[in-house]
């Protein structure tokens, strides 16, 4: 987070301009809504229809890397190998 800024009191949520990570790259992020339960309970995190409504580029102390195709280890299987 930007120097001197700690985000919200409970979960340290910070908007895009103050965060080092991005909500849209977090496992808890779902179309601008955050699924992390402590973030949902933080009264300082903006809400829409009762759900935490976060910036794509925001972040908090619960940020967790989302799984993506770039993080998947691929195993190459050789076809045509006749040795057993």
Secondary structure, 3 states (H helix, E strand, C coil): CCCCCCCCCCCCCECHHHCCCCHHHECCEECCEECCHHHHHCCCCCEECCEEECCCCCECCCCCECCCHHHCCCCCCCCCCCCC
